[in-house]
Amino acid sequence: MNILTIDTGTTNTRVCLWRDGQVVAHAARQVGVRDTAISGSRDKLEAAVRETIEEALTQASLDEDAVELVLASGMITSNMGLCEIPHVVAPAGLDTLAAAMRESTVPTVWKRPIWFVPGVRNAVEHIGLHNCEAMDMMRGEEVESFALVERLGLKEPAVIVLPGSHSKFVSIDAKQRIAGCVTTLAGELLHVISHDTILASSLKEGFAKRIDKEMLLAGARSAKQIGLGRACFSVRILDQFAVYDANARANFLLGAVLGSDLLTLKNSSAIRMNPGTRFVVSGKPILREAIALLVEGDDFFSGAVTVLSDDEQRDLAGYGVIAVARVRGLVDTNEPALG
């Protein structure tokens, strides 16, 4: 069976072509729903999705008629995407997402219907200052999380860490459902602080190139004790009056920002973090190594930490959206297991 999966985020669109459970072609464009927000038009997004599909089909030497199913997830189901679907409310399992899938035709993208998977939001109503911190939501990370639940055979409660521009912490309960999530701006903060503040001259190459454990943990301690803003300025002090190199200073900043994320996990009402909960950490190598070290070095957390390999986190969105479609009955249960 030939299946196309579309994963559209804020800034990027990725398409994979799956055949017999394996990815045989993939393509990407640096276009996402941010482009809709900026321009007020979906034209650029529609064109990017269409072109990305065409590129994947060309790679696989297939025409449209050979594709039996098209599935989409991520911000493509937001009000700035191609088919708006309300979030489902946590706790949400694969069956919840499957039941809420929506079929829609977008003629400028694909001539036949596309099946869209909604996002998930926390179970908080009547939002105001008294409870806004408890609310959180995701579009795209839900299918990635379910992909990891299946791939790792998770049976116990866990927190899945999906770092990025917006770092997402997804709580999985003992019934393999999404119990809730909490989001931070860690990735965007690191980028802005490294490139658009006075610290740019102190960091030179920007992001840390390799882990310096001592400096990473020191940055986290500093943010915890004196706040993120002061910890960040300490990077300039270390540049002006100490002998630490740019990579060491970048690790201090990385520890400060990611350490603030751990404070979120301890104190946020968006998810109820049990200190003994298992951590599953994904992301780019240096980010997942840094997060694992910070968790292991924090006395609050006592659960096992699983750091994913590149293979374990490959093509998560496509894998997860196909798992949802299988529960919906769109994919034959006799279809070969996903790779």
C-alpha positions in Angstrom: 0.0 0.0 0.0 1.4 3.4 -1.0 0.7 6.1 1.7 1.6 9.8 1.7 2.0 11.5 5.0 2.1 15.3 5.4 3.6 16.9 8.4 3.2 20.7 8.4 4.6 22.8 11.3 5.0 26.5 11.9 8.0 26.9 9.6 8.4 23.6 7.7 6.5 21.0 5.7 7.6 17.4 5.3 6.2 14.7 3.1 7.0 11.0 3.3 5.9 8.2 0.9 5.5 4.9 2.7 5.3 1.5 1.0 4.8 -1.7 2.9 5.7 0.0 6.1 8.9 1.7 4.9 9.7 5.2 3.8 10.7 5.1 0.2 10.8 8.9 -0.5 10.7 12.1 1.4 10.8 15.8 0.6 10.6 19.1 2.5 10.0 22.8 2.1 10.7 25.7 4.5 7.1 26.8 4.4 4.6 26.4 7.2 1.6 28.1 8.8 3.7 31.1 9.8 3.7 32.1 6.1 -0.1 32.1 6.2 0.0 34.3 9.4 2.4 36.8 7.7 0.7 37.0 4.3 -2.9 36.5 5.3 -3.2 34.0 2.4 -2.9 30.2 2.2 -1.6 30.3 -1.3 2.1 29.8 -0.4 1.3 27.0 2.0 -0.9 25.2 -0.6 1.8 25.5 -3.2 4.5 24.2 -0.9 2.5 21.2 0.1 1.6 20.4 -3.5 5.3 20.8 -4.6 6.6 18.7 -1.7 4.1 15.9 -2.6 5.2 16.1 -6.3 8.9 15.9 -5.3 8.3 12.8 -3.2 6.3 11.1 -6.0 9.0 11.9 -8.5 11.6 10.3 -6.2 9.5 7.2 -6.0 8.7 7.1 -9.7 5.0 7.1 -9.0 2.0 9.1 -10.2 -0.9 10.3 -8.1 -3.1 7.3 -9.0 -0.7 4.9 -7.3 -1.2 6.5 -3.9 -4.0 4.9 -2.0 -4.1 7.1 1.1 -3.0 10.6 2.1 -2.7 11.5 5.8 -1.9 14.9 7.3 -1.0 16.1 10.8 0.5 19.1 12.6 -0.4 22.8 12.3 -2.0 22.0 8.9 -5.2 21.4 11.0 -5.0 24.9 12.7 -6.9 28.0 11.7 -3.9 29.0 9.6 -3.6 25.5 7.9 -5.6 23.8 5.2 -8.3 22.0 7.2 -9.1 23.4 10.7 -10.1 20.8 13.2 -10.7 21.5 16.9 -8.3 19.9 19.4 -9.5 16.8 21.1 -9.4 17.0 24.9 -6.9 15.0 27.0 -6.8 12.3 28.2 -6.6 11.1 24.6 -5.6 7.8 23.2 -5.1 6.6 19.6 -8.8 5.7 19.5 -9.7 9.3 20.4 -7.6 10.8 17.7 -8.8 8.2 15.2 -12.5 9.0 15.9 -11.8 12.7 15.4 -10.0 12.4 12.0 -11.6 14.5 9.3 -11.7 13.8 5.5 -11.4 16.9 3.3 -10.5 17.7 -0.3 -8.1 20.5 -1.0 -8.1 20.6 -4.8 -5.1 23.0 -5.1 -3.0 20.3 -3.2 -4.4 16.9 -4.1 -7.3 15.8 -6.3 -8.7 13.3 -3.9 -9.6 13.5 -0.2 -7.0 13.9 2.5 -7.4 12.6 6.0 -6.4 15.1 8.7 -5.6 14.2 12.4 -6.4 16.8 15.0 -4.2 18.1 17.8 -4.7 17.6 21.6 -5.3 20.2 24.3 -5.4 20.0 28.1 -8.7 19.7 29.9 -9.1 23.2 31.1 -12.2 25.3 30.5 -13.2 29.0 31.0 -9.7 30.3 30.7 -8.7 33.3 32.6 -5.8 34.6 34.7 -6.7 32.2 37.4 -6.0 29.1 35.3 -4.4 30.0 32.0 -1.1 28.4 33.0 -2.8 25.0 33.3 -3.8 25.2 29.6 -1.6 23.9 26.8 -2.0 22.3 23.4 -0.2 20.6 20.6 -0.6 19.9 16.9 1.8 17.4 15.5 3.5 16.3 18.7 0.6 14.0 19.5 1.3 11.7 16.6 5.0 11.8 17.3 4.3 10.8 20.9 2.1 7.9 19.9 4.8 6.8 17.5 7.3 6.6 20.4 4.8 4.8 22.6 4.5 2.1 19.9 8.2 2.0 19.0 9.4 1.8 22.6 6.6 -0.4 23.8 5.8 2.0 26.6 3.5 0.6 29.3 4.3 2.8 32.3 3.7 6.5 32.7 6.3 8.7 31.0 7.1 12.2 29.9 8.2 12.5 26.3 10.5 15.4 25.7 10.3 16.9 22.2 12.7 19.8 22.1 12.6 22.4 19.3 11.7 26.0 18.7 8.8 25.3 21.1 9.9 22.6 23.4 7.1 20.2 24.2 6.8 17.9 27.3 4.0 15.3 26.7 2.7 13.3 29.7 1.7 9.7 28.9 -0.4 7.9 31.4 -0.5 4.2 32.3 -3.2 3.6 29.7 -0.9 4.9 26.9 -3.0 8.0 26.5 -1.8 11.6 26.3 -2.7 13.0 29.7 -1.6 16.6 28.9 1.4 18.6 27.8 3.4 21.7 28.6 5.2 24.0 26.2 8.2 26.4 26.6 9.9 28.7 24.1 13.3 27.2 24.9 14.5 26.9 21.3 13.4 30.3 20.3 14.9 31.9 23.4 18.3 30.2 22.7 18.2 31.5 19.1 17.2 35.1 20.0 19.6 35.3 23.0 22.5 33.9 21.0 22.0 36.0 17.9 20.0 39.2 18.7 21.3 40.4 22.0 24.6 41.7 23.4 25.5 38.1 24.1 26.1 37.4 20.4 29.7 38.7 20.7 30.3 36.5 23.7 29.0 33.3 22.0 30.6 33.8 18.6 29.6 30.5 17.0 26.1 30.7 18.6 24.9 27.3 19.8 27.0 24.9 21.8 29.0 22.6 19.6 29.8 19.9 22.2 28.6 19.3 25.7 30.6 20.7 28.6 28.9 19.1 31.6 30.4 21.4 34.3 29.2 24.6 32.5 25.8 23.1 31.5 25.0 22.2 35.2 26.4 25.6 36.4 24.1 27.4 34.0 21.1 25.5 35.3 22.0 26.2 38.9 22.4 29.9 38.1 19.0 30.2 36.5 17.4 28.4 39.5 19.1 30.6 42.0 19.0 34.1 40.4 16.6 33.8 37.5 17.0 33.3 33.8 17.7 37.0 32.9 20.6 37.4 35.3 22.0 33.9 34.4 22.0 35.0 30.7 23.9 38.2 31.5 26.5 36.1 33.4 27.6 34.8 29.9 28.9 38.2 29.1 30.7 38.4 32.5 32.3 35.1 31.8 33.5 36.4 28.5 34.9 39.7 29.9 36.5 38.6 33.1 37.1 34.9 33.0 39.0 32.4 30.8 36.1 30.2 29.5 35.9 29.7 25.8 32.9 30.3 23.6 31.7 26.7 23.7 31.9 26.7 27.5 29.9 30.0 27.6 27.3 28.5 25.2 26.9 25.5 27.5 26.3 27.8 30.4 23.5 29.5 28.5 22.1 26.2 27.3 22.0 25.0 30.9 20.3 28.2 32.0 17.5 27.9 29.4 17.0 24.2 29.7 17.2 24.3 33.5 14.3 26.7 33.4 12.4 24.1 31.5 13.0 21.7 34.4 11.5 24.3 36.8 8.5 24.3 34.5 8.1 20.6 34.9 8.4 20.8 38.7 5.9 23.6 39.1 3.6 23.8 36.1 -0.1 22.9 36.6 -0.3 22.0 32.9 1.0 18.5 33.8 1.4 16.9 37.2 5.0 15.7 37.2 5.8 12.7 39.4 9.5 12.7 40.3 9.7 9.0 39.5 8.2 9.2 36.0 10.3 7.9 33.2 11.8 10.4 30.8 12.0 9.7 27.0 14.2 12.4 25.4 14.3 13.0 21.7 15.7 15.9 19.6 19.1 16.8 18.1 22.0 15.0 19.7 23.4 17.9 21.7 19.9 18.8 23.0 19.0 15.3 24.1 22.3 14.8 25.7 22.0 18.1 27.6 18.5 17.4 28.8 19.4 13.9 30.0 22.4 15.3 32.0 20.2 18.0 33.6 17.5 15.6 34.5 20.0 13.1 35.9 21.8 15.9 37.8 18.6 17.2 39.5 17.6 15.5 42.8 13.9 16.1 42.1 13.8 13.5 39.3 14.3 9.9 40.1 12.8 8.1 37.1 14.7 6.3 34.4 15.9 8.4 31.5 15.8 7.0 27.9 17.8 9.0 25.3 16.6 8.1 21.8 18.9 7.3 19.0 18.5 8.9 15.6 16.9 5.7 14.2 14.4 5.5 17.0 13.1 9.0 16.3 13.2 8.9 12.5 10.0 9.8 10.6 7.9 10.0 13.9 5.1 12.1 12.4 4.4 9.7 9.5 4.7 6.6 11.7 2.3 8.1 14.3 -0.3 9.3 11.8 -0.4 5.9 10.1 -0.9 4.3 13.6 -3.9 6.6 14.1 -5.2 5.7 10.6 -4.8 2.0 11.3 -7.1 2.4 14.4 -9.6 4.3 12.2 -9.7 1.4 9.8 -8.0 3.3 6.9 -5.0 1.0 6.9 -5.4 -2.8 6.8 -4.2 -4.4 10.0 -2.4 -7.0 7.8 -0.3 -4.2 6.3 3.4 -4.9 7.1 4.6 -3.4 10.4 6.1 0.1 10.1 9.9 0.3 10.0 
